[in-house]
């Protein structure tokens, strides 16, 4: 899981705009279930507190998922914000996103 999480953070948390979109999706209480398509990864919200992160491939017009991991909302936010802070991005809170 650590390898995929590190790859997700390094690939997707590269600038403020990407960070803002992802963190807003995660924080949003209005989105109870759905997917946020990043550049290379997909963040799937299973419910308000559980997520699956995976790298998606399209091969022969078919969607393939080779590796994924599940993570709680609090752990995902903590990992994203820690990485974003190291990148010098502005950290957003729940009130900003809603």
Backbone as JSON, one array per atom type, in Angstrom:
{
  "sequence": "XXXXXXXXXXXXXXXXXXXXXXXXXXXXXXXXXXXXXXXXXXXXXXXXXXXXXXXXXXXXXXXXXXXXXXXXXXXXXXXXXXXXXXXXXXXXXXXXXX",
  "N": [[0.83, -1.2, 0.0], [1.94, 1.24, 0.76], [3.76, 1.88, -1.31], [2.05, 2.37, -3.51], [0.51, 4.46, -2.5], [2.54, 6.4, -2.16], [3.29, 6.75, -4.83], [0.87, 7.72, -5.86], [0.66, 10.2, -4.47], [3.0, 11.55, -5.34], [2.48, 11.73, -8.07], [-0.03, 13.0, -8.33], [-0.36, 15.17, -6.52], [0.82, 17.71, -7.33], [0.52, 20.4, -7.88], [-1.23, 23.4, -6.79], [-3.85, 23.55, -7.88], [-4.5, 20.89, -8.63], [-4.3, 19.63, -6.14], [-6.32, 21.05, -4.73], [-8.68, 20.24, -6.09], [-8.78, 17.46, -5.59], [-8.78, 17.34, -2.75], [-11.1, 18.74, -2.16], [-13.06, 17.06, -3.23], [-12.72, 14.84, -1.53], [-13.32, 15.93, 1.03], [-15.99, 16.77, 0.64], [-19.26, 16.58, 1.77], [-21.5, 16.41, 0.32], [-21.08, 14.73, -1.77], [-21.54, 11.52, -1.69], [-20.82, 9.13, -2.78], [-18.74, 8.08, -5.36], [-16.42, 8.82, -8.1], [-13.27, 10.37, -8.49], [-11.44, 11.46, -11.05], [-8.14, 11.66, -11.48], [-4.97, 12.69, -12.85], [-3.54, 10.31, -13.42], [-4.35, 8.48, -11.56], [-7.29, 7.2, -9.84], [-9.59, 8.28, -7.45], [-11.78, 6.71, -5.49], [-14.74, 7.17, -3.87], [-16.24, 5.38, -1.46], [-18.07, 5.61, 0.57], [-18.88, 8.14, 2.97], [-16.6, 7.96, 4.56], [-14.73, 6.11, 3.62], [-12.34, 5.11, 1.22], [-11.07, 4.11, -2.0], [-8.11, 3.9, -3.75], [-6.72, 3.86, -6.91], [-4.73, 2.95, -9.77], [-5.57, 3.49, -13.03], [-5.92, 1.81, -16.09], [-6.46, 1.8, -19.61], [-6.91, -0.62, -21.81], [-7.14, -1.96, -24.94], [-9.61, -0.72, -25.18], [-10.81, -1.39, -22.79], [-11.33, -1.13, -19.33], [-8.83, -1.49, -16.94], [-7.61, -2.46, -13.78], [-4.83, -2.7, -11.9], [-3.52, -2.49, -9.41], [-4.58, -1.54, -6.17], [-5.65, 0.28, -3.24], [-7.3, 0.45, -0.08], [-8.44, 3.04, 2.06], [-8.95, 5.05, 4.95], [-10.88, 8.06, 5.32], [-9.74, 10.0, 7.06], [-7.04, 9.14, 7.21], [-6.27, 9.35, 4.54], [-6.59, 12.11, 4.03], [-4.73, 13.1, 5.89], [-2.31, 12.04, 4.83], [-2.25, 13.24, 2.25], [-2.27, 15.99, 2.92], [0.1, 16.21, 4.42], [2.02, 15.62, 2.46], [1.43, 17.65, 0.6], [2.05, 19.93, 2.09], [4.83, 19.69, 2.29], [5.39, 20.23, -0.35], [4.93, 22.85, -0.47], [2.38, 23.79, -0.83], [-0.8, 25.41, -0.3], [-2.62, 24.48, 2.44], [-5.81, 23.12, 2.71], [-8.94, 23.31, 4.53], [-11.84, 21.65, 6.0], [-13.99, 23.51, 6.07], [-13.37, 25.27, 3.99], [-13.79, 23.66, 1.77], [-16.5, 23.14, 1.73]],
  "CA": [[0.0, 0.0, 0.0], [2.81, 2.43, 0.87], [4.3, 2.2, -2.63], [0.99, 2.94, -4.35], [0.2, 5.76, -1.91], [3.63, 7.32, -2.51], [3.18, 7.02, -6.27], [-0.3, 8.58, -6.0], [0.99, 11.54, -3.98], [4.0, 12.15, -6.22], [1.89, 11.96, -9.39], [-1.25, 13.81, -8.34], [-0.29, 16.36, -5.67], [1.94, 18.42, -7.94], [0.3, 21.85, -7.81], [-2.37, 23.81, -5.97], [-5.12, 23.24, -8.55], [-4.76, 19.45, -8.51], [-4.53, 19.38, -4.71], [-7.63, 21.6, -4.36], [-9.74, 19.4, -6.63], [-8.81, 16.18, -4.89], [-9.15, 17.52, -1.35], [-12.49, 19.15, -2.12], [-13.83, 15.84, -3.43], [-12.63, 14.02, -0.32], [-14.05, 16.61, 2.11], [-17.39, 17.06, 0.33], [-20.32, 15.75, 2.34], [-22.56, 16.32, -0.69], [-20.76, 13.6, -2.63], [-21.47, 10.38, -0.78], [-20.28, 7.99, -3.51], [-18.35, 8.46, -6.7], [-15.02, 8.75, -8.46], [-12.57, 11.57, -8.92], [-10.39, 11.05, -11.97], [-6.95, 12.51, -11.46], [-4.21, 12.52, -14.09], [-3.18, 8.91, -13.63], [-5.05, 7.68, -10.57], [-8.7, 7.46, -9.56], [-9.96, 8.2, -6.05], [-13.16, 6.26, -5.45], [-15.37, 7.34, -2.56], [-17.19, 4.29, -1.22], [-19.06, 6.29, 1.41], [-18.28, 9.37, 3.46], [-15.36, 7.76, 5.32], [-13.89, 5.05, 3.06], [-11.91, 5.39, -0.15], [-10.17, 3.2, -2.7], [-7.27, 4.64, -4.69], [-6.15, 2.91, -7.86], [-4.22, 3.42, -11.04], [-6.45, 2.93, -14.05], [-5.39, 1.66, -17.44], [-7.42, 1.41, -20.63], [-6.23, -1.49, -22.76], [-8.13, -2.47, -25.9], [-10.88, -0.07, -24.83], [-11.35, -1.98, -21.58], [-10.76, -0.59, -18.11], [-8.13, -2.47, -16.13], [-7.05, -1.97, -12.54], [-3.84, -3.7, -11.49], [-3.25, -2.37, -7.98], [-5.42, -0.56, -5.46], [-5.63, 0.17, -1.78], [-8.38, 1.14, 0.61], [-7.9, 3.93, 3.09], [-9.98, 5.86, 5.6], [-10.86, 9.49, 4.98], [-8.78, 10.72, 7.9], [-5.69, 8.75, 6.81], [-6.02, 9.9, 3.21], [-6.4, 13.56, 4.2], [-3.46, 13.3, 6.6], [-1.21, 11.76, 3.89], [-2.25, 14.26, 1.21], [-1.87, 17.29, 3.48], [1.52, 16.15, 4.78], [2.78, 15.72, 1.22], [1.2, 18.98, 0.02], [2.8, 20.9, 2.9], [6.23, 19.58, 1.86], [5.48, 20.82, -1.68], [4.72, 24.28, -0.34], [1.02, 24.14, -1.22], [-1.68, 25.92, 0.75], [-3.44, 23.39, 2.98], [-7.24, 23.48, 2.81], [-9.68, 22.64, 5.59], [-13.2, 21.24, 5.68], [-14.86, 24.67, 5.83], [-13.05, 25.8, 2.66], [-14.3, 22.75, 0.74], [-17.96, 23.0, 1.76]],
  "C": [[0.87, 1.26, 0.0], [3.35, 2.86, -0.49], [3.26, 2.89, -3.51], [0.61, 4.32, -3.82], [1.28, 6.78, -2.27], [3.56, 7.71, -3.97], [2.0, 7.96, -6.55], [0.04, 10.02, -5.61], [1.97, 12.24, -4.92], [3.44, 12.51, -7.59], [0.79, 13.01, -9.36], [-1.19, 15.09, -7.52], [0.92, 17.18, -6.12], [1.76, 19.93, -7.97], [-1.0, 22.14, -7.08], [-3.71, 23.41, -6.59], [-5.47, 21.76, -8.41], [-5.08, 19.08, -7.06], [-5.95, 19.83, -4.32], [-8.77, 20.71, -4.85], [-9.89, 18.1, -5.87], [-9.32, 16.36, -3.46], [-10.61, 17.97, -1.21], [-13.41, 17.95, -2.32], [-13.86, 14.99, -2.16], [-13.45, 14.63, 0.82], [-15.56, 16.7, 1.88], [-18.37, 16.06, 0.95], [-21.48, 15.59, 1.35], [-22.31, 15.19, -1.69], [-20.56, 12.4, -1.71], [-20.82, 9.17, -1.43], [-19.89, 8.47, -4.89], [-16.86, 8.36, -6.92], [-14.5, 10.12, -8.86], [-11.4, 11.11, -9.78], [-9.27, 12.08, -11.96], [-6.23, 12.32, -12.79], [-3.95, 11.06, -14.42], [-3.96, 7.98, -12.71], [-6.51, 8.07, -10.48], [-8.88, 7.32, -8.05], [-11.44, 7.87, -6.02], [-13.68, 6.39, -4.02], [-16.44, 6.26, -2.42], [-18.37, 4.77, -0.37], [-18.34, 7.51, 1.98], [-16.94, 9.19, 4.17], [-14.4, 6.73, 4.74], [-13.61, 5.28, 1.59], [-11.06, 4.24, -0.68], [-9.42, 4.05, -3.71], [-6.63, 3.6, -5.61], [-5.66, 3.62, -9.11], [-5.01, 2.71, -12.12], [-5.75, 2.91, -15.4], [-6.54, 1.34, -18.38], [-6.63, 0.66, -21.69], [-7.28, -2.14, -23.64], [-9.53, -2.0, -25.56], [-11.57, -0.69, -23.62], [-10.6, -1.42, -20.38], [-10.11, -1.7, -17.31], [-7.52, -1.78, -14.92], [-6.12, -3.05, -12.02], [-3.53, -3.66, -10.0], [-4.16, -1.31, -7.39], [-5.18, -0.7, -3.97], [-6.83, 0.91, -1.22], [-7.77, 1.93, 1.76], [-9.05, 4.74, 3.69], [-9.82, 7.32, 5.19], [-9.79, 10.23, 5.77], [-7.33, 10.39, 7.52], [-5.32, 9.33, 5.46], [-5.77, 11.41, 3.28], [-5.06, 13.85, 4.86], [-2.27, 13.1, 5.64], [-1.11, 12.84, 2.82], [-1.76, 15.59, 1.76], [-0.4, 17.31, 3.89], [2.39, 16.31, 3.53], [2.65, 17.11, 0.61], [1.98, 20.06, 0.78], [4.27, 20.89, 2.51], [6.44, 20.23, 0.49], [5.28, 22.33, -1.65], [3.33, 24.74, -0.76], [0.23, 24.65, -0.02], [-2.63, 24.8, 1.17], [-4.86, 23.89, 3.2], [-7.89, 22.7, 3.95], [-11.11, 22.32, 5.14], [-14.1, 22.41, 5.32], [-14.61, 25.26, 4.44], [-13.75, 24.96, 1.58], [-15.82, 22.71, 0.7], [-18.64, 24.32, 1.8]]
}
